[in-house]
Amino acid sequence: MNRRKFLTAAAATGAATAFTARSYASILGANDRVNLGVIGLGRRATAVTGGFVKDPRVKLAALCDVYGAQTTQFQKHFAANLSSPLISVRYQELLSNKDIDSVFIATPDHLHVQLGSDALDAGKNVYLEKPTVHDWKSRHRLEKAAAASKRVLQCGTQQRSGDHYAQAKQEFFDSGKLGSVVLVRAIWNNFPWQRRDVPPAPKPDDLNWDLFLGPAPKVPYEYVRYTSWRSFPDYGSGVLADILTHWVDVAQWMLNDDKPKRASSLGGIYNLHQNRENPDTVSAIVQYDKWNLSFESSVLSIRDDHPAVLFEGTNGLLNLTRGGYTYTPNEGDPVNFKSTQNLEVAHTKNFLDAVITGSKPSAPLSAGLSATLPVEMSLKSYWSQKVVSQADLD
């Protein structure tokens, strides 16, 4: 019996409601193959799908985007990996296809909760790009869907699958080697795709503007809002959502503390005075019980050779990057470690392992929400110009 017939038969007997991630994995294991659908086919989707297609267990089976030209471009990029995929504009059509086991969602941030919840409700395993939620109060819908579905939900904080990150946690933090860490500095600048000059352009005939807006306020079409959506708070939250999410996740993971107490954020549009509402430069301080995280980020062309999280411990400094780390003890010589691991490949592999074998994903919903909380606090602080606690979000 193939997988689809098995699922149909199980549903007819009522057994489908009792499936767990592990029992579902045993069904997939018979084929050892995941039929993947990708929803949202832009820059980020292209990067992560590049990781997926390196795994022979994946069949790229369905594509969905609100803009036909973007779908065509994505198909050309992955022509060697595609064979008559299902093409749709409305994501509901993709989710209704019973042959699709799993979906990768790489839409603008404001659509994450809606699409992620609907995908889980449809019985799909979900790889959901970060930030996990765009509005803190909306998390309950996603939590409810995840609890009811029992499917795999992997959030897109790919450092969680990095071998050298796990190694650093064990060697420097869990062992106590770094000493007491009271200050963490996180810096990442220079994002050319977020500082483009975007002249007005008419709406293409094959772009569905209403589907792009989704739950966001209904406004007339503007090309810049579509092509540079990270610059507008209705759809994304700029560097605080794109970058702080990653770095605060690393810090909280290393220090076993995901309970921010207060956040304060300042910044503004200092250089890019056209085509944006989100700041081009921002600084934030997030306070925890026994440590502070200081975050700096700008989309401007500030030289930034090695974006990093720097942990300042009483026994030394640990500079942790995607490419490795440098440990500088108070006494003795520095220790350098270089990593050549592709984090996109590692994180997609971890997701597929969870789907097929029933293992736990490295970035489950709990981790995704924990990484989002200090971001939402920092955003609230930026827009309100006040110091913010979690209570101010609920």
C-alpha positions as CSV (number, residue, x, y, z in Angstrom):
1,M,0.0,0.0,0.0
2,N,1.4,3.4,-0.9
3,R,1.5,6.4,1.4
4,R,-1.5,8.2,0.0
5,K,-3.7,5.1,0.2
6,F,-2.5,4.3,3.7
7,L,-3.5,7.8,4.9
8,T,-6.9,7.5,3.2
9,A,-7.5,4.2,4.8
10,A,-6.4,5.4,8.2
11,A,-8.6,8.4,8.0
12,A,-11.6,6.2,7.2
13,T,-11.1,4.1,10.3
14,G,-10.4,7.2,12.5
15,A,-6.8,6.2,13.1
16,A,-5.4,9.3,11.4
17,T,-6.3,11.4,14.5
18,A,-4.0,9.4,16.6
19,F,-0.9,9.9,14.4
20,T,2.2,11.3,16.1
21,A,5.2,12.7,14.3
22,R,7.0,9.4,14.8
23,S,4.1,7.2,13.5
24,Y,3.7,9.6,10.5
25,A,7.5,9.2,10.0
26,S,7.1,5.5,9.8
27,I,4.7,6.0,6.8
28,L,7.2,8.2,5.1
29,G,9.9,5.8,5.9
30,A,8.5,3.3,3.5
31,N,9.3,5.6,0.6
32,D,12.1,7.5,2.4
33,R,11.0,10.5,0.2
34,V,9.4,13.8,1.1
35,N,7.2,15.6,-1.5
36,L,7.9,19.3,-0.7
37,G,5.9,22.3,-1.6
38,V,7.4,25.8,-1.5
39,I,5.2,28.8,-0.7
40,G,6.7,32.2,-1.5
41,L,9.5,32.0,-4.1
42,G,11.7,35.0,-3.5
43,R,15.3,35.5,-2.5
44,R,15.1,33.6,0.8
45,A,13.1,30.7,-0.7
46,T,15.8,30.3,-3.3
47,A,18.6,30.1,-0.7
48,V,16.9,27.6,1.5
49,T,15.5,25.5,-1.3
50,G,19.1,25.2,-2.5
51,G,19.7,23.4,0.7
52,F,16.7,21.1,0.3
53,V,17.5,20.0,-3.2
54,K,21.0,18.8,-2.1
55,D,19.2,16.0,-0.1
56,P,18.2,13.0,-2.3
57,R,15.2,12.4,0.0
58,V,13.4,15.5,-1.3
59,K,11.2,15.8,-4.4
60,L,10.4,19.4,-5.2
61,A,6.8,18.8,-6.0
62,A,4.8,22.1,-5.8
63,L,5.4,25.8,-6.1
64,C,3.2,28.7,-5.0
65,D,3.6,32.5,-5.4
66,V,1.3,35.5,-5.9
67,Y,3.5,36.7,-8.7
68,G,3.8,34.7,-11.9
69,A,7.1,36.2,-13.0
70,Q,8.7,35.2,-9.7
71,T,7.4,31.6,-10.1
72,T,8.9,31.5,-13.6
73,Q,12.3,32.7,-12.3
74,F,12.3,30.2,-9.5
75,Q,11.5,27.4,-11.9
76,K,14.4,28.4,-14.2
77,H,16.8,28.4,-11.2
78,F,15.8,24.9,-10.1
79,A,15.1,23.5,-13.6
80,A,17.3,20.5,-12.9
81,N,15.3,19.6,-9.8
82,L,11.8,20.0,-11.1
83,S,9.6,17.6,-13.1
84,S,6.0,18.8,-13.7
85,P,5.5,20.5,-10.3
86,L,2.1,21.7,-9.2
87,I,2.0,25.4,-9.8
88,S,-0.5,27.6,-7.9
89,V,-1.2,31.2,-7.0
90,R,-3.4,30.5,-4.0
91,Y,-1.6,28.5,-1.3
92,Q,-4.8,26.7,-0.4
93,E,-4.6,24.8,-3.7
94,L,-1.2,23.5,-2.8
95,L,-2.3,22.5,0.8
96,S,-5.3,20.6,-0.6
97,N,-3.0,18.3,-2.6
98,K,-2.8,15.1,-0.6
99,D,0.5,14.1,-2.3
100,I,2.4,17.0,-0.6
101,D,3.9,15.8,2.7
102,S,5.6,19.0,3.7
103,V,5.8,22.7,2.9
104,F,8.5,25.3,3.2
105,I,7.0,28.8,3.8
106,A,9.1,31.8,2.8
107,T,6.5,34.5,2.4
108,P,6.7,38.0,3.8
109,D,6.5,37.9,7.6
110,H,2.9,39.1,8.0
111,L,1.7,35.9,6.3
112,H,3.6,33.4,8.5
113,V,1.0,32.6,11.1
114,Q,-1.9,32.3,8.7
115,L,0.0,30.1,6.2
116,G,1.8,28.1,8.9
117,S,-1.4,27.4,10.8
118,D,-3.3,26.4,7.7
119,A,-0.5,24.1,6.6
120,L,-0.5,22.3,9.9
121,D,-4.3,22.1,9.9
122,A,-4.0,20.5,6.4
123,G,-1.7,17.8,7.9
124,K,1.6,19.1,6.4
125,N,5.0,19.2,8.1
126,V,6.2,22.8,8.0
127,Y,9.5,24.5,7.7
128,L,8.6,28.1,8.6
129,E,11.0,31.0,7.9
130,K,11.7,33.4,10.7
131,P,10.4,35.5,12.4
132,T,7.9,32.9,13.5
133,V,5.3,35.5,14.2
134,H,4.8,39.1,13.0
135,D,2.5,40.0,15.9
136,W,3.1,38.5,19.3
137,K,-0.6,38.1,20.1
138,S,-1.0,35.9,17.0
139,R,1.2,33.2,18.4
140,H,-1.8,31.4,20.0
141,R,-3.2,30.5,16.6
142,L,0.1,28.8,15.6
143,E,0.5,27.1,19.0
144,K,-3.0,25.7,18.7
145,A,-2.5,24.4,15.2
146,A,0.9,22.8,16.1
147,A,-0.5,21.1,19.2
148,A,-3.5,19.7,17.3
149,S,-1.6,18.5,14.2
150,K,1.3,16.6,15.8
151,R,3.3,17.3,12.6
152,V,6.8,18.6,12.5
153,L,7.3,22.3,12.7
154,Q,10.8,23.7,12.1
155,C,11.5,27.4,12.5
156,G,14.1,29.0,10.3
157,T,16.8,29.9,12.8
158,Q,19.4,27.7,11.1
159,Q,22.2,28.3,13.6
160,R,20.3,25.7,15.8
161,S,21.6,23.0,13.4
162,G,25.2,24.3,13.3
163,D,27.7,21.8,14.6
164,H,30.1,24.4,15.8
165,Y,27.4,26.3,17.7
166,A,26.5,23.1,19.6
167,Q,30.2,22.5,20.2
168,A,30.7,26.0,21.5
169,K,27.8,25.7,23.8
170,Q,29.2,22.5,25.4
171,E,32.8,23.6,25.5
172,F,32.5,27.2,26.7
173,F,29.1,27.6,28.4
174,D,27.8,24.3,29.8
175,S,31.3,23.6,31.1
176,G,31.6,27.0,32.7
177,K,34.9,27.7,30.9
178,L,33.9,31.2,29.8
179,G,33.0,32.1,33.3
180,S,30.1,34.4,34.2
181,V,28.7,36.1,31.1
182,V,27.0,39.4,31.8
183,L,27.4,41.3,28.5
184,V,26.6,40.0,25.0
185,R,27.2,42.2,21.9
186,A,25.5,41.3,18.6
187,I,26.3,43.2,15.5
188,W,25.4,42.8,11.8
189,N,25.4,45.5,9.1
190,N,25.3,46.1,5.4
191,F,22.3,44.7,3.6
192,P,22.3,46.0,0.0
193,W,18.9,44.4,-0.9
194,Q,17.3,46.6,1.8
195,R,18.7,49.9,0.6
196,R,17.8,49.8,-3.1
197,D,16.3,52.9,-4.8
198,V,13.0,51.5,-6.1
199,P,11.3,53.8,-8.6
200,P,7.5,53.5,-9.1
201,A,6.3,50.9,-11.6
202,P,2.8,49.7,-12.7
203,K,1.4,46.5,-11.2
204,P,2.2,43.5,-13.4
205,D,-0.9,41.7,-14.7
206,D,0.3,38.4,-13.1
207,L,0.8,39.8,-9.6
208,N,-2.1,39.3,-7.2
209,W,-1.9,42.3,-4.9
210,D,-4.8,41.3,-2.7
211,L,-3.2,37.9,-1.9
212,F,0.1,39.6,-1.1
213,L,-1.7,41.9,1.4
214,G,-3.5,39.1,3.1
215,P,-4.4,40.3,6.6
216,A,-2.5,43.5,6.3
217,P,-4.3,46.8,5.7
218,K,-5.8,47.2,2.3
219,V,-3.8,49.9,0.5
220,P,-3.4,50.7,-3.2
221,Y,-0.6,48.9,-5.0
222,E,2.9,50.4,-4.8
223,Y,5.8,48.5,-6.4
224,V,8.1,49.4,-3.5
225,R,5.8,47.8,-1.0
226,Y,5.9,44.5,-2.9
227,T,9.6,44.4,-3.8
228,S,11.0,45.9,-0.6
229,W,8.4,44.7,1.9
230,R,10.9,44.5,4.7
231,S,10.9,48.3,4.8
232,F,7.3,48.5,5.9
233,P,6.0,47.4,9.3
234,D,2.7,46.1,7.8
235,Y,4.6,43.2,6.2
236,G,8.0,43.0,7.9
237,S,10.1,44.6,10.7
238,G,13.4,45.3,9.0
239,V,16.7,44.4,10.7
240,L,15.1,43.8,14.1
241,A,13.1,40.9,12.7
242,D,15.6,39.8,10.1
243,I,18.8,40.0,12.2
244,L,18.0,40.3,15.9
245,T,15.9,37.2,15.7
246,H,19.0,35.2,14.7
247,W,21.5,36.6,17.1
248,V,19.2,36.8,20.2
249,D,18.3,33.1,19.5
250,V,22.0,32.2,19.6
251,A,22.6,34.2,22.9
252,Q,19.5,32.7,24.6
253,W,20.5,29.2,23.5
254,M,24.1,29.5,24.7
255,L,23.1,31.0,28.1
256,N,20.0,28.8,28.7
257,D,17.9,31.9,29.3
258,D,15.0,32.9,27.1
259,K,13.2,35.1,29.6
260,P,13.9,38.7,28.7
261,K,12.8,41.2,31.3
262,R,12.9,44.5,29.5
263,A,13.9,45.9,26.1
264,S,14.8,49.4,24.9
265,S,15.4,50.3,21.2
266,L,16.4,53.5,19.5
267,G,17.2,54.2,15.8
268,G,15.7,55.9,12.8
269,I,15.9,56.6,9.1
270,Y,19.3,58.3,9.1
271,N,20.2,58.0,5.4
272,L,17.5,56.3,3.3
273,H,14.8,58.9,3.4
274,Q,12.7,57.5,0.6
275,N,10.7,54.3,0.2
276,R,10.7,53.1,3.8
277,E,9.0,53.3,7.1
278,N,11.2,50.9,9.2
279,P,14.5,52.3,10.4
280,D,17.7,51.9,8.4
281,T,19.7,51.9,11.6
282,V,18.8,50.6,15.0
283,S,20.3,49.8,18.4
284,A,18.6,47.7,21.1
285,I,19.4,46.6,24.6
286,V,17.6,43.5,26.0
287,Q,17.9,42.9,29.7
288,Y,17.7,39.4,31.3
289,D,18.0,38.4,34.9
290,K,21.8,38.2,34.9
291,W,23.0,39.6,31.6
292,N,22.4,42.2,28.9
293,L,22.3,41.8,25.2
294,S,23.4,44.9,23.1
295,F,22.4,44.8,19.4
296,E,23.5,47.0,16.6
297,S,22.4,46.8,12.9
298,S,22.2,49.0,9.9
299,V,21.2,48.3,6.3
300,L,23.8,50.9,5.3
301,S,27.2,50.0,3.7
302,I,29.1,49.8,7.0
303,R,31.9,47.3,6.7
304,D,31.1,44.1,8.5
305,D,33.4,41.3,7.6
306,H,32.3,38.9,10.2
307,P,28.8,39.4,11.7
308,A,29.0,37.9,15.2
309,V,27.7,37.5,18.7
310,L,30.4,38.4,21.2
311,F,30.1,36.9,24.7
312,E,32.1,38.8,27.3
313,G,32.8,36.4,30.2
314,T,34.8,36.8,33.4
315,N,37.3,34.3,32.0
316,G,37.6,35.5,28.5
317,L,35.8,36.5,25.2
318,L,34.0,34.2,22.7
319,N,33.4,35.7,19.3
320,L,30.8,33.3,17.7
321,T,30.0,33.6,13.9
322,R,28.4,31.5,11.3
323,G,31.9,30.6,10.1
324,G,33.4,29.5,13.4
325,Y,34.6,31.1,16.6
326,T,37.5,32.7,18.4
327,Y,38.1,32.2,22.1
328,T,40.4,34.7,23.7
329,P,41.0,33.7,27.4
330,N,42.2,36.3,29.9
331,E,45.4,34.3,30.2
332,G,46.8,32.3,27.3
333,D,46.7,32.3,23.6
334,P,43.5,32.7,21.5
335,V,41.8,29.6,20.1
336,N,40.3,29.7,16.6
337,F,37.9,27.3,15.0
338,K,36.7,27.5,11.5
339,S,33.5,25.8,10.2
340,T,32.8,24.9,6.6
341,Q,29.4,23.5,7.3
342,N,26.5,24.9,5.1
343,L,23.9,25.9,7.7
344,E,21.1,25.9,5.1
345,V,21.9,22.3,4.2
346,A,22.3,21.4,7.9
347,H,18.9,22.9,8.9
348,T,16.9,21.4,6.0
349,K,18.5,18.0,6.7
350,N,17.5,18.3,10.4
351,F,13.9,19.0,9.3
352,L,13.9,16.1,6.9
353,D,15.3,13.8,9.6
354,A,12.5,14.8,11.9
355,V,9.9,14.2,9.2
356,I,11.3,10.8,8.1
357,T,12.7,9.3,11.3
358,G,10.6,11.0,14.0
359,S,13.6,12.8,15.6
360,K,13.1,16.2,17.2
361,P,13.7,19.3,15.1
362,S,16.5,21.5,16.3
363,A,14.3,24.7,16.1
364,P,10.8,23.7,17.2
365,L,8.0,26.2,17.7
366,S,9.1,26.9,21.3
367,A,12.5,28.0,20.1
368,G,11.0,30.1,17.3
369,L,8.7,31.9,19.7
370,S,11.5,32.4,22.3
371,A,13.6,34.1,19.6
372,T,10.7,36.3,18.6
373,L,9.7,37.6,22.0
374,P,12.7,40.0,22.6
375,V,12.3,41.1,19.0
376,E,8.7,42.0,19.6
377,M,9.6,43.8,22.8
378,S,12.4,45.8,21.0
379,L,9.9,46.7,18.2
380,K,7.3,47.9,20.7
381,S,10.0,50.0,22.4
382,Y,11.1,51.5,19.1
383,W,7.7,52.6,18.0
384,S,6.5,53.7,21.4
385,Q,9.8,55.2,22.6
386,K,9.4,53.5,25.9
387,V,11.1,50.7,27.8
388,V,9.0,47.5,27.2
389,S,8.4,44.3,29.1
390,Q,6.5,41.2,27.9
391,A,3.4,42.4,29.8
392,D,3.3,45.3,27.4
393,L,2.8,43.0,24.4
394,D,-0.2,41.0,25.8
